[in-house]
């Protein structure tokens, strides 16, 4: 099956965004995909803020993107847009780091006022980076994501009902990636 890079753009180690992504990683792995979890917050600040695309941590991140057939990009929404750490990383990757890739954009936030952040903030950037196919994204309210006492994730039933089919669509799209024409 496909290699999926699952990118959390949350600056927090205990974020709902990260927990949601790791939960979905298990769903994708159960479907036979090789899932590589990647938390942008683990990239050293000097690499992100130094704006040096040759920094070893940025080069390593670029190699992860290059290896992936598909990319899940999750971010909390702050000020009606995706997170700053995610922006810093995306700005340092090669212009066409997503060329030929299938991408699933996800976002979490505290208010339905941010629901359009995927379409108006994140999707244009992903498209400009050459994504071959950006599947329908999904915005989840923070209140609909909780952690049980045993550490497992609990999603509101309506979220599960809507989100799992979107992840399935992403998974299916990975099997139907377009073949890029050779430059000639």
Beta strands, then each sheet from edge to edge (+ up, - down):
strand 1: 3-8
strand 2: 34-39
strand 3: 70-76
strand 4: 102-109
strand 5: 133-141
strand 6: 145-147
strand 7: 153-155
sheet 1: 2+ 1+ 3+ 4+ 5+
sheet 2: 6+ 7-
end
